[in-house]
Amino acid sequence: MITERRTDDNLGDWYYSANPYFQRGYGLPNCTAYVWGRLSEICNAHVTFYGGNAIMWASRLEMKQIPSPKVGSCIIYSGGITDSYGRLCGHIGVVEHCYEDGSIDVSMSSFGGYMWRLYRLNPSDSYHIPDSYGLSFVGFFMYDGVQAIYDQEARIQQEKKEKAEQELQKSVELRSIQTVDDLLIPYYKERKPVYINSIDALPMVICIGLLLIKKLLNIR
């Protein structure tokens, strides 16, 4: 499963030398550079796309909007600062934890600002980020590579469930089979249990029956 990032310790190559934003002079602090590194870290593989402001990630084919947050999904905002072309950049972060009350922990970076932070955000105020301005919540988006991790885990759990059901069924079938001892007739001799197969005992039963009939008829 996905390991949550709770600190900025060990921000490795995915955030720096292997990161295309870093390679092109747009490395940390930068929200898109951070998210590219974080998703690559989660998947242990390069994110399959690069470029564009944070809001543009919402329209990427590899990013699917989901109705509610999941660990490893991205939260995307519109608005914010403008780029050199005058376009609003938006903002993006990665969901690290989901609480029962609906609040979430989100890790993020900010272009020209903080290198890394972890915020607990609430749905009651549209996941407002403290000390931010001009941002509007757009939605949650799942990167295909992260979704593949969830799909694989679901397959593993389904296989375990099916195996457990098969073992249970096998156990039930074995218990329903009559044991060999059930086909034996107990015969006691010298107070020690001796078992005689019912089929082998048939001739003896017939002989005893004939003797009883003969005696009743006084046949000599």
URHU-V950735 format. One record per residue. N is the residue number from 0. RES is the residue in one letter. PHI is phi in degrees with one decimal (* if undefined). Layout:
n,res,phi
N,RES,PHI
N,RES,PHI
This chain:
n,res,phi
0,M,*
1,I,-80.9
2,T,-88.7
3,E,-68.4
4,R,-100.0
5,R,-105.3
6,T,-139.7
7,D,-96.6
8,D,-69.0
9,N,56.0
10,L,-77.7
11,G,-86.3
12,D,-59.6
13,W,-59.4
14,Y,-94.8
15,Y,-129.3
16,S,-59.5
17,A,-91.6
18,N,-93.5
19,P,-64.3
20,Y,-67.9
21,F,-62.4
22,Q,-62.1
23,R,-103.4
24,G,87.3
25,Y,-119.7
26,G,-76.4
27,L,-59.4
28,P,-79.2
29,N,-168.8
30,C,-63.7
31,T,-71.4
32,A,-62.4
33,Y,-65.5
34,V,-64.3
35,W,-59.0
36,G,-66.9
37,R,-66.5
38,L,-65.9
39,S,-64.9
40,E,-63.8
41,I,-61.5
42,C,-84.6
43,N,55.0
44,A,-162.6
45,H,-58.7
46,V,-60.7
47,T,-80.3
48,F,-140.0
49,Y,-150.5
50,G,102.3
51,G,92.7
52,N,-71.5
53,A,-56.8
54,I,-63.1
55,M,-70.1
56,W,-63.4
57,A,-65.9
58,S,-102.0
59,R,-70.1
60,L,-62.8
61,E,-77.9
62,M,-110.0
63,K,-109.0
64,Q,-70.3
65,I,-123.6
66,P,-72.7
67,S,-144.4
68,P,-69.9
69,K,-135.9
70,V,-57.6
71,G,96.2
72,S,-81.6
73,C,-107.9
74,I,-106.9
75,I,-122.4
76,Y,-121.6
77,S,-101.1
78,G,86.6
79,G,82.3
80,I,-76.5
81,T,-107.2
82,D,-88.3
83,S,-66.8
84,Y,-97.8
85,G,83.7
86,R,-89.0
87,L,-68.8
88,C,-83.7
89,G,74.9
90,H,-156.2
91,I,-147.7
92,G,-146.2
93,V,-119.1
94,V,-72.8
95,E,-105.7
96,H,-156.4
97,C,-119.4
98,Y,-97.6
99,E,-64.4
100,D,-81.8
101,G,96.3
102,S,-75.2
103,I,-139.2
104,D,-96.1
105,V,-128.1
106,S,-95.5
107,M,-164.6
108,S,-130.8
109,S,-135.8
110,F,-57.2
111,G,72.7
112,G,-123.8
113,Y,-80.4
114,M,-72.0
115,W,-159.7
116,R,-148.8
117,L,-124.4
118,Y,-114.0
119,R,-97.1
120,L,-112.6
121,N,-122.1
122,P,-68.2
123,S,-62.6
124,D,-119.3
125,S,59.0
126,Y,57.0
127,H,-62.2
128,I,-92.6
129,P,-55.4
130,D,63.3
131,S,-111.0
132,Y,-148.2
133,G,73.1
134,L,-102.8
135,S,-125.2
136,F,-61.6
137,V,-102.2
138,G,163.0
139,F,-105.7
140,F,-134.0
141,M,-108.3
142,Y,-73.9
143,D,-53.7
144,G,-64.8
145,V,-73.2
146,Q,-60.5
147,A,-60.9
148,I,-66.1
149,Y,-63.5
150,D,-63.9
151,Q,-64.7
152,E,-63.5
153,A,-64.7
154,R,-64.4
155,I,-62.4
156,Q,-64.9
157,Q,-66.9
158,E,-64.0
159,K,-63.8
160,K,-64.2
161,E,-63.7
162,K,-64.6
163,A,-64.3
164,E,-66.0
165,Q,-65.2
166,E,-64.9
167,L,-64.8
168,Q,-62.1
169,K,-62.4
170,S,-64.5
171,V,-64.3
172,E,-64.4
173,L,-65.4
174,R,-70.3
175,S,-83.7
176,I,-79.8
177,Q,-69.4
178,T,-74.6
179,V,-60.5
180,D,-62.1
181,D,-68.0
182,L,-92.6
183,L,-102.2
184,I,-97.9
185,P,-68.7
186,Y,-133.6
187,Y,-101.3
188,K,-138.2
189,E,55.0
190,R,59.7
191,K,-111.5
192,P,-67.1
193,V,-126.0
194,Y,-111.2
195,I,-115.8
196,N,-60.6
197,S,-60.2
198,I,-71.6
199,D,-65.8
200,A,-80.4
201,L,-58.0
202,P,-58.1
203,M,-64.8
204,V,-62.6
205,I,-64.3
206,C,-60.8
207,I,-61.6
208,G,-63.4
209,L,-65.1
210,L,-63.2
211,L,-64.3
212,I,-62.3
213,K,-60.8
214,K,-66.8
215,L,-64.6
216,L,-90.9
217,N,54.7
218,I,-80.5
219,R,-111.2
